[in-house]
Amino acid sequence: MNFEEIKSAIESYMQKDKKLFTTSSFQSHSLVLLHILSRIDNSIPIVFINTGYHFPETVAFRDKVVEEFGLKNLIDLRPDVPKFMQRDSEGRLLFASDPDHCCYLNKTQPVDNLLLRHDVWINGVRADQSAVRKTMKVEQPAPHGTVRFHPMLDWNAKSIYQYQKEFDLPKHPLESNGYLSIGCEPCTRKVDPEMMEREARWYGMNKTECGLHTDLVSK
């Protein structure tokens, strides 16, 4: 979808009094959607899923981008379960022993609760990012009668780069250090030359998604 198509779709939702929100990890490639939304309506809620494990550089970059783009409604979404309760039977934090459950408590569960209060989740997934995302559609049903809207689904790395260049978008400060897919600090590593972008997440584990794009899609 191009800018005008995205704008038309979002305005159509608004005319139907739909409650919208978007989530963002504030990685470099994520800024394209945020910038597009800032040009359409800068009051759309921008949800930062604050797991408590983000790089400090990500949090500082988030604040810089919000100010630069003039975004009016940043929501710092935190988990309901405190960290001292996120441990296994041996006392280890879950990211070290059960990353799927860690992601559920810190990401999936909080967003699932958020869906109860909204109608449309504007989501920046791209089909070229993973096998799971390649099967998605521009509009898909989500839990609690909500809709997932994927305006960036047919974009690719080249079109993201072109938009970044056209509008001179800032880059995440860790990108120059070899981090291309940036999530929680314990589960993110630098990308090796032979690796695909998202292989740097949950490296060495049989895991490529956190659950947001697998559990929060109605089958």
N, C-alpha and C positions, 0 to 999 in steps of 0.2 A: 504493500500500500504506500502511496506517496503522501506528501503532507496534506494535500487537499482532501484526499480520501479519508485520512485519519481524522482530520478536522470535521468533516461531514458526519462521520460515524459518531464521534464524541458529542457533537452538537445535537445529533438525533437522540442519543441517550438522555441528554440534558432536557430536551424538549418534552421527553416522556417522564420527567422528574425522577430519573434514576439516580441513586446515590453511588457516585464513582469514587474509586481510589486506585492508586498504583503503588507497587512496591519497588524499591530500588536498592541495589547493593552498592551503588555509587562507584562502580568500576568505570574505567574509561569508556568502554563500549556501552555502558548503561546510560551514559549522559545524553546520548542522542534522543532517546525517548523523553527524558526529562526536559530537554531543550525544546522539543516539539510541543510538549504539554504546556510549557511556559509561554509559548507563542499562541496557544489556543485559549487557555484559561489557567492562570497561575495560582488559582485558589483550589484546584483539585488536590485533595490530600495526598501527600507523598509519604509513604510509610517506610521507615528504616527499621528493619527487623534487628533490633539490638540484642544479640545473643549474650553479650558480655564478653565475647571472645574475639572481637574485631581488633585488627591492628590499630594502634592509636593514630597512625597516618590516615586510615580510612575515616575515622570519626572527624578528624580535623578537616579532611578534604570534603566530607559531607557538608560541613558548616560553610566552607568557602563556596561550594557550588550553589547551595541554597541562596546565599546572599547574591552571588553573581548572576544567577538566573532569575532572581526576584520571586522565588517560590514562597507563597504566603502561608502554607499549611503543612509543615513538617510534623509527622507523628513519630515519636520514638517508641516503638513497640517492643515491650519486654516480656519475657516468659512469666507465667504465673507461679511456676515451681522454682523456689530459690536454689542457688548453686549447692548449698550444703545438703540438699536432698537429691541432688543429681549425682549420686555415687553408686557403685556396684557393691556387692557383698564384701569385697575386700577393701573398700574405702576409696577406690580409684574413681576419679571423675569420669563420666560416661564417654566423653570423646575418646578416651584411651581404650575402652573395652567394649562399648556398644554405641558406635557413632550414629547408627540409625535411630536409636532411642534418644540420643542427645539432640539430633536434628528435630525429632518429633516434639520434644519438650520446648526447645528454644526457637523453633521456626514454624513447624506445621501447626501445632496446637494454637499458638497465638493468632496466626492468620485465619485458621478455621473459625475461631471466635469472632474475628473481625468480619468475616463473611456474613455472619448473622445480622450485622447492622448495615450491610451494603448490598447493592444490586449488581454492580459491574466492577470486576477486577481488571484493570488495564495492566497487561503483563507483557514484558519486553522479550519473551523467549523468541529465539530464531531457529528455524528448521535445520540450519547448518551446524548447530552446536552439539547435538547428540542424537542418537537413534530414537530416544524417547520423544524428543521435541520435533523430530522429522515427521512423526505421525499426527501431530496436532493440526487443528483447523483454526482459522482466524477467529471464529466464535465458537465456544464450547460451553456446555453446561458444567457448573461447579456445585459443590454441596450447598444445601439450604436454599435451593431455588435461585442461586446467583449465576452470573455469566462470566466466563473468562473471555476477555477480548485481547487478541494477540496481533496488534497492528504491525509489529516488526517481523512477523513470521517469515516473510519472503525476502527480507534483507539478508545480506551476507557480509563477510568481513570487508570486502571491497566497498560496498555501499556505505557501511558504517564509517570507514576511513574517509570517504569522499565528503560525507556530511560533517565529520569532525574538522576536516580541512577547510571546508567552505565557511563554517561558522567559528573557526578557531577555538574549538572547545578545549578546556584544560584536560590534562591527563593525570591519572592517579599517580602520586609521587613514587609508589613502589614499582611502577611499570618499568622505569629505567633501570631498576635493579634485577629485572628478569621475572617479575611476577606479572602474569598476563590474565590469570583467572584468580581473583582474590576474594576469599571468603573469610572464615574464622581462622585466626592465626595458628591454632594447633593442627589444623587440617589442610593447610595451604603450603605449597613449596614452590620454588622457582621452576620455571619450565626449562627442560633440557632441549637441545636442538632437534632431537628426533621425536619429541612428544607433541601430541595434539594439545590445544589450549587447556581443555578441561581435565586432562590427565594429571595435572598438577594438584588437583583437588582430591583429597582422601587417597593420596598416593599409596600404592601397595595394598589397598583394600578392594574388595569386590563391590564398589560403590561409585556411582557417577552422578546421582541425584540426591537431594536432601529430603525429598518427600513433597515439597511444594507443588511439583509438577507431575507427581505420580499419585499421591494420596488425595490431593485437592482437585481432582478431575472426576466428575460423575461418569461412571461407566455406563 
